Amino acid sequence: MLTGVVTAAFREEVLAMGWRAAPLGPARRIDGAFLGAFRIEICAGTPALLASNGIYVPGAITPDAAARAA
């Protein structure tokens, strides 16, 4: 499981990407920013869920490409 806190608008995008995800309560204003927490369940089916929404392309990220980007 993964948890995160992002702007409320981006949280809505994250939740719509195809993850098995849920908000962790309502978004709140904190120090002038409207933030929302979320959780994502990562499992063997996660790549297929993301691919079905065009978020993940199998084989697009390889260890060599990741090393070059770093």
C-alpha positions as CSV (number, residue, x, y, z in Angstrom):
1,M,0.0,0.0,0.0
2,L,1.1,3.5,-0.8
3,T,-0.2,6.7,0.8
4,G,0.3,10.3,-0.3
5,V,-0.7,13.9,0.1
6,V,-1.1,16.2,-2.9
7,T,-3.2,19.1,-4.0
8,A,-6.9,18.3,-4.0
9,A,-7.1,18.8,-7.8
10,F,-4.2,16.4,-8.5
11,R,-5.6,13.9,-6.0
12,E,-8.7,13.7,-8.2
13,E,-6.5,13.0,-11.2
14,V,-4.6,10.3,-9.3
15,L,-7.8,8.6,-8.2
16,A,-9.0,8.6,-11.9
17,M,-5.8,6.9,-13.3
18,G,-7.0,3.4,-12.7
19,W,-5.4,2.5,-9.5
20,R,-7.2,0.7,-6.7
21,A,-7.2,3.9,-4.7
22,A,-9.4,5.8,-2.3
23,P,-9.3,9.3,-0.7
24,L,-8.4,9.4,3.0
25,G,-11.0,11.8,4.2
26,P,-12.0,15.2,2.7
27,A,-9.5,17.6,1.3
28,R,-8.4,20.3,3.7
29,R,-6.8,23.7,3.6
30,I,-3.4,23.6,5.2
31,D,-1.1,26.6,5.2
32,G,-3.0,28.1,2.3
33,A,-2.9,25.0,0.1
34,F,-6.0,22.8,-0.5
35,L,-4.6,19.3,0.1
36,G,-5.9,15.7,0.1
37,A,-4.6,12.4,1.2
38,F,-5.1,9.1,-0.6
39,R,-4.1,5.5,-0.5
40,I,-3.2,3.2,-3.4
41,E,-3.2,-0.6,-3.3
42,I,-0.4,-2.0,-5.5
43,C,-0.8,-5.6,-6.6
44,A,0.1,-7.8,-9.6
45,G,-2.9,-6.4,-11.5
46,T,-1.8,-2.7,-11.1
47,P,0.1,-2.4,-14.4
48,A,-3.0,-3.7,-16.3
49,L,-5.3,-1.3,-14.5
50,L,-3.0,1.6,-15.4
51,A,-2.5,0.4,-19.0
52,S,-6.3,0.2,-19.5
53,N,-6.3,4.0,-19.0
54,G,-3.2,4.8,-21.0
55,I,-1.2,5.7,-17.9
56,Y,1.3,2.8,-18.2
57,V,2.9,1.4,-21.3
58,P,4.5,-2.0,-20.7
59,G,8.2,-2.0,-21.6
60,A,8.4,1.9,-21.8
61,I,10.5,2.1,-18.6
62,T,13.5,-0.2,-18.5
63,P,16.3,-0.3,-16.0
64,D,18.7,1.3,-18.6
65,A,16.2,4.1,-19.3
66,A,15.7,4.7,-15.6
67,A,19.5,4.9,-15.0
68,R,20.0,7.4,-17.9
69,A,17.2,9.6,-16.5
70,A,18.8,9.7,-13.0
